[in-house]
Amino acid sequence: MATVLMTGRDGRQALLAFTGLDPLRRWDPRARPVPVGVPDAARAALQGGAEALLIDVDGPVTLVVETDDLQALADGFTLAEVDGRPAWVRPDL
């Protein structure tokens, strides 16, 4: 299985990820999807030397997850609302 890294203008690399087939096909109609969960995608980005996970590069909404947030996803945390504020929570604890 191959992963696709994109290099930004600042020289940092990001692993591409997609939320579904439509965003994937907007980017490349010939691409073949390999479904993975968010923690696995984040771990693959970090293990591949990427500094970010770039989600839906061709939209309709693009999201970049980097730094501590990328590590939190790789560690199995999810973002949730706790007492009206966003917080990282780990569902298995």
N, C-alpha and C positions, 0 to 999 in steps of 0.2 A: 504494500500500500504506500502511496506517495502522499506527502503533504505539500501544500503550496504556501510558500513564504513570500510576502511582499515587502520590499524595502521602501521605507518612507523617505521623504526629502531630507530628513535629518539623519539618515543612515541606519535607523533602527529597523529591525525586522518584526513583522507580525504574521502570525499564522492565520490564514483565511478560514472562516467558518460561516455557515449559512443556516438560517432558521427554517428553511424549507426548499422545495424544488423550484418554486418560482424565482426566489432571489438567486439561487444557484444558476439557473438557466439564463437569467439576465446577464450574469457575469460571463458565463461560457456555456452555450447550448450543448456542447459536446461533453461537458464534464460529467463524470460518473460519481454519484454520491456514495459516501460511506457513513451511515448514521452512527453517531457517537453522542454520549451525554456530555453535558457542560463540563463536569469535572475532568473527564477524559480529554476533552479538547484543550482545556487549560493546561493539564499536565503535558500533553503533546507539545504545546507551544513552548513551555518552559524547557522540556527535555530537548527540543529541537534548537534551542538557543534563541528563540524569539523573545522579544520583550513585551509583546502584546498579542491579544486575540482580536482580530478585525472581523466583525460580524456584518454580513450582508454588504459587502464592499460596493455593490452597485445599487443599493437601496431596496426598498423605498426609504428605509431609515437605516443609517449606518451607525454602528456602535463600536467603540474601542475600549477594551478592558486591559488595563496595564498595572504595573507596580504591585502594591500590596493587594489590590482587588483581584488581580490575576492569580496571585498565590492563594488567596482565600478560596477562590473557586476551585483551584487544583486540590486544595485540602478538604473539599467537600462541603464548604459553607455555602449558604444561600442568603440572598438579601431579602429581608422581611421587615415589616413594620412592627415595632415593639414600642408600646406606650406612645404611639403617634409619631415615632421617629424611625428612620431607617437604621437597621442594625444587621451585622453578619450573625447568622445563627447556624448551628450545625445540627441537622435533624436527628442524627444518631446519638446525641448526648442527652 
